Amino acid sequence: MNVCRTIVFALAGLFALVVSLPVELPAQETNQAEKVLRAGIIGLDTSHVVAFTQVLNDRGAKGPLARVQVVAGYPGGSPDLPASRDRVDKFTETLRGMGVEIVPSIPELLRRVDVVLLESVDGRVHLKQAVPVFRARKPVFIDKPLAASLAEAVAIARLAQKYNVPCFSSSSLRFSPGILGFRMQNDQVGQVVGCVAYGPCPIEPTHPDLFWYGVHGVETLFTIMGPGCVEVTRVYTPKADVVVGRWRDGRLGTFRGIRHGRRSYGAFVFGTKQNMPAGSYAGYKPLVEEIARFFLTGKAPVAMDETLEIFAFMQAAQLSRQRGGQPVKIEEVMQQAQREADRLLEQLGEK
């Protein structure tokens, strides 16, 4: 009896020891949190697809960049837009050479990936291309321009909300440290009381004037000023645009679109402490890092409301030009866009 009791106690002690020892899980289980997301690209007609893939598929990538890899691409392309038609084959072959699988349709791409970069250079096709992505509930980054009209941008935002799909859009200029570091306030300038942002603004007839390329400079303006613009006035000449926004708190923000002379990006910031230029453009990598982090967390680094305000600013600038430089309220263009978005979504069977 004593022997049995001794054996039982010994076994109990051994069990307790085993339970208390650290357990080394198989490699597959320990690396579960480090799963690499498969990314697909829609629209292979812009240099961004090559630049973004180089950053994400770099074998030396670290942090969030190491956990997203481009595995598939759908060429797309717009035959009536030279910037798309003349480049899609070249960029498609470049990605194929980088080991990216080229697929014949968006549904085929969606079956192969976890997340999507919608990169088509033509903003007119973004809404149509985004619909199956939202229906498949795949997180999506939509490159600039978000859409070719404010109404289409509103429709995209509504679909993202309807399907509860993480979505954001941004220019790469936003995340340059020397630009983002001035947002709203800064140790050097104090509170931002005004800003003049500038950048190239060539006009593409298929898009509203600022949507095609001016969007990058306008996003710089909003990155530094923050949201809250209520009225827009535009002065247009064939060589340049000057678009002034009046913010709700009385601040003024200006975008200068360049079509003649040296075409560069930048901004000058006015503050309560001093006035000074913002920092320079830092390339694509800061944006791609934000995209990777967004895919991993589902949290957009730019609120869709702010993105829509940027597009409302540009739509109001278009209307101001049509009205001979008269001021246009942001509220006016947003109300019109909401009505047009209703019609677009009804046509898509999404109302």
C-alpha positions, 0 to 999 in steps of 0.5 A: 500500500505504501509502495503504491502511494509512493508511486502515485506521488512520484507520478504526480510530481513528474506530471507537475514538472512536465507541465511546468517546463516550457514547451517548444512549439513546432516552427509552423505554430510559432511563426503563425503571427508572422504569416506573410500576406499575399498581395495582388496588383490591379492595373499594371500601367504605372511605374508605381507597380514596379517601385512598390513590388521592389520594396515589398519583395525585397529579400532584405525587407524588415518589419511590416514590409517583410510580411507582405509580398506581391504574388499576382497582377492583373494588367488592365489598361485603358486603350483611350489613355496614352499614359496607360495604353503605351506602358501597360505591356512594358510594366507587365513584362517587368513584373513577370520578370520579377516573379509575379504571376500575371492573371487574366482577370480580377476574379482570378487575382482575388482567388490568389491573394489576401490584400489588393493594391489597385494601381490603375493609372486611370482614375475612371476605372477605379470604381468598377475595379473596386467593386469585386474587391469589396465584394470579396472583402479584401483590404485595398489600397487605391492609388491616386487619383482615388477616382476621376470624379468626386461622385465616384470617390464618394461611391467608393467610400460608401462601398468600403463602409457597406462591406466593412472593408479596410480601404485608403488612398494617398499620395506618396508625398504625404508620408515624407517625414519633412511633410508629415512632420509639419501636420497641424503644428510643429516644434519649429513653426508652432501651430500652422496658420497657413501653407503654400504647397506646389507641384506639377499640374499637367492636364489630362482631358479625361480627368478634372484638371487637378485630379490627374497630377495636381492631386499630389500637391493638394494632398501635401497642402491637406497633410500640413493644414489638416481638414476643414476647408469650406470654400475654394477659389481658383485662378487659371492660366495655361501656364499655372493654377493658383487655388486658394482654400479658406478653412473653417477657422479662417486659415488660408491654404494655397496650391500652386499647380505648375505647367511652365518652368521648373516642375518640382514639389514642395511647400512653405509653411506659415506658423505662430513661431516662424515661417519656413519651407517643409522638407523634401520628398522622400520617395515611395518607401514611406508610403509602401511601409504605411500600406504594409502596416495597413494590410497587417492591422486593418487600420487606415493611416488616412481617414476617408473623410479627409481624402474625400475633402481633398477631392471636394477641394479639387472638384470645387476648383474645377467649378470655380474655373468654369465660373470665371474664378468665383468662390465655390463652397465645399458643401455645394460640390459634396451635396451634388456628389452624394446625389450622383453617387446614389445614381452610380451605386444604383447602376452597379446594383449596390444601392 
